[in-house]
């Protein structure tokens, strides 16, 4: 568990540093906006939209980094404060998934200690995040791990876009900025979902291709074996 805790500690430090760096980037963007001539800032709305898009991207990444900071903190605390009951429940659940035919490599008794610690930490994260799971901010993946829903990142983009554009750059008279931020958020969501759909189809095609290659190799081996046996029969 010491090696896993040290890894989680490094992740916590790195994500906290990234959050601090994103805050400085946001401050630099606002400062850069203030240095532009007033006629450019107030005459052309594209400048405000462009800056707001950059601030929105920073906000979306900020949401992701905050989630990872929360996740690794809960993972570390799950290892430190794990109880015997949680340990036994996790072990039984792992072995039950094997008996149900799910694709797990080994039973609990044959896992490495590092793997056991990571599985325990993931289960502790799930148990400590029931409120966020119920609010549909977090979700469970196919293998039971907790992940952040993508709409939360899109909401971070839309929120940062609206705050920067409506409050800082253009004022409340530019209400169409909310609509533009929503459209951009929908565009980002469509690209993300389209990428996931395309990657899943590519992986499925790769699996079909590998299965076909294995079947062709098996047929070739069978034909080769039959050819050798026929030659041996003829020679005898």
N, C-alpha and C positions, 0 to 999 in steps of 0.2 A: 504493500500500500504506500510505502514511502516514495517509490518511483512515480506512481500515479498522482500522488499529492503534489510532488514537485512539478510534474507536467501541468497540472491544473493551476498551480501557482504562477508558472510562467505565462500561461494563457491569460490569467486574470490581469497580470501586469501589462501584457502587450495590448489587450483590448482597452484597458483604462488609458494607456498612452495614446491609442488611436482615437478614442473619444476626445481627449484633450487636444489632439492635433486637429480634429474636425471642428472643434470650437474655435481654434485660431483661424482656420480657413474661412469659417463663416464671418468672423470679425474682419478678416482681410477683404472679403467680398464687399461687405458693407462700407468699409473704408474706401475701396476702389470706386464704389458707386458715388460716394460723396465727392471724389476728386473730379468727376466728369463735369463738363460745362453744363450750366443750368438749362440752356436751350436744347441740348441733346437729351437730358434727363426728362424734360417736360414736353419736348416737341415730338419725339418719336417713341411710341409705346413698345417698339421692338427691343429697345435697350432694356426696359424694365422687365419684359418677358424673358429675355436672355439671361439676365442676372438672376431672376427668380427661378428659372430652370436649374441654374447651377446651385442655388441655395436649396432647391427641392431635392436635388441629387444628394447633396450633403446631408439633408435631413433624413432621407431614406436610408443612407448608410449609417447615420447616427442611431436610428432605430435598431438596425441589425446589430451594431456593436453593443448597444445596451442589452439586447436579448442575450448575446453571447456572454457578456459580463455576468448577467443574472444566471445563465445556465451553468457556467463553470463554477460560480460561487455555490450554487445548490449541489453540483456534483461533488465539490470538495467537502461541503458540510455533510453530504450523504455518507461519505466514507468515514468521516470523523465520528459522527453520531449514529452510526448504524447499530441496530439492535439485533438480538438473536432471532426474534420473530421475523423481522424483515429479511434477514439472511436466509432463514429456512423457507419462507414463502417464495423468495426469488429462486432458490434452488429447486423447489418443487415445481414452480411454474416453468422453469427451463426444461426440466425432465419431462413434464407433461406435453410440452410442445414437440419434443422428440417423439413421444409415443403417438401423438396425433399425426405424425408424418410430415411435419414441417422440416425444411431443409436446414438443419443445424448440424455442425460438423461432429461434435462429440457430446457425450453426456457431461453433466456438471462435474462429476468426479474426475474427468480426464482433462478439464480445462486448465490452462495456466493460471497462476495466482493473479497476474495482472488482468487477465480477461475477467476473472471473477469479480475483481474490484471494480472494473468498468461497468459490468452488468449491474452490480449492486448500486453504483452511483446513478446509473440511468433510471433504475426503478425508484430510487429515492427522489430524483428529480420529478418523476411522474407523480409520486405521492404528494410531494410538496407543491405541485402546480395544479391541483384540482380546480381551484378558483379560476385560473387563467384558461384551463381547458374547458371549463363550463361556459366561460365568456367567449369561447371560440377565438381567442387570441393565439392560443397554441393548439397543436393537433398532434395526433399519434401517427407515425409513419407505419408502413407495412410490417417492419420488424419490431414495432413497439417502442421506438425511440421518440422523444418529444422534439418537435420542431416548431418554428415560428411560421404562422400562416403568411402567405405572400401579401394578402390584402392589408396587413398591418404595415408592411413596408410601403405599400402604395399610399396608405393613409398618412404616413410620415412625409412622403413626398408632397402630397396635396396640402397638408397642413403647413409645411415649411414654405411652399410656393405662395399660398394665400397670405401668410403672415408677412413674408418679405415683399410681396408685390402690393398688396392692399394697404398694409400699415406703413411700410417703410418707403416704398418707391413711388407709388401712384396715388395713394389716398383712397378714401372710400367712394369717390366718384367713379372709379373704374371697376364697377361690379362685374363686368364681363371677365375679369381675371379669374373669378371662381370657376366659371364655366370652362375657361381655357385650361385651368389646372386639372379639372376633372377629366377633360378630354385627353390631356397628356398622360394622366394617371391610367386611364383606360387603354391608351396606346401602349404604355409600358406593360400593363397587365396582359394585354393581348399578345405582345411579343414574348413575354415570359411563358404564358400558357402554350403558345404555339411552339416555342422551343422545347418545352417538356414533351409535348405531343410528338414532335418530330424526332426527338432523341429516343423516346420509347419505341417508335416505329422502326428506327434504325437498329436499336438493340434487338428488337424482335426479328428483323430480317437477318441480322448477324447470327442469332440463335438458329434460325431455320437453315441458314447457309452452313453453319457448323454441323448441324444434324445431317444435312445432305452429304457433306464431305465424309462424315463418319460412316454413313450408310454405303456410299460409293467405295470407301476403303474396305468395308467389310465384304461387299460383293466381290471386289477385286481379289481379296485374300481367299475367299471361297472358290472363285474361278481358278486362281493359281493353284490352290490345293487339289482341286479336281483334275486340273491338267497334269499335275505331277503324278497323281494316283493312276491316271489313265496311261501315262507313259510307263510307269512301273509295271502295270498289268500287261502292256504290250511287250515289254522286254522279257517278262517271265514266260 
